[in-house]
Each structure stands twice: as structure tokens, then as C-alpha cells.
Amino acid sequence: DFATPRAVLTGHDYEITCATICAELGLVISGSKEGPCLIHSMNGDLLRTLEGPQTFEGPQNCLRPKLIQASREGHCVIYYENGLFCVFSVNGRLQATMETDDKIK
């Protein structure tokens, strides 16, 4: 038997750098190299766009997501390349931010 995709997720203009699946909520959250993070349903429907805070200006300071983790309670933590952590609700609302100088892997 051949495996077939359950859904094709679209919406990013650049390569995907990180992704997570929250099976409890039926969500797939992904981030791309030069763009926002997107929340899709498991069926492939685009539900939300997660925009990081606009504290930086210019393309060289674009928020580039590196790590994403979602909880079953509906929170999404995104770590950006520049040392910024953001917590979003699954409704797309930015709840908190924190900056660090540490290297996170």
C-alpha cells in the first residue's frame, strides 16, 4: 500500500523552517523562513496567521521562526531567530513576549 497525504497545507511563500502538530486540537502550526506562522486544521484549512510583534524594521530584522511548540490547552510558543519568544493563543492573539541572548536549540 502507498501512503497518501491527508491534506496539502498551503499559504507560505517561502520554505518551512519549523512545524508542530497538536493532535488534541486538530491543528498544524508552521513557520516559514521569511514570513508569519500559520495555523491549519488537520483537513488543510488555513485558520489563522500568527504575526510576531512589529518591534523591528526592515527585511534584515524580519522575524524568522526557528522553533514552534503547541499545548493541548491552546497556547503556541514560537522562538524566533533573533532571541524572541512569543506566546500566542490558538485564536491568533499575542499573549506574551520575552527576549533572550541565549542560544536555543
Protein Blocks (a to p, Z undefined) as FASTA:
>chain_A
ZZddfbdcehiabdcfbdcddfknopacdddfkbccddddfkopafbdcdddffbgcjkl
cccdfbdcddfkopacdddfkopacdddfkopafbdcddfbdcZZ
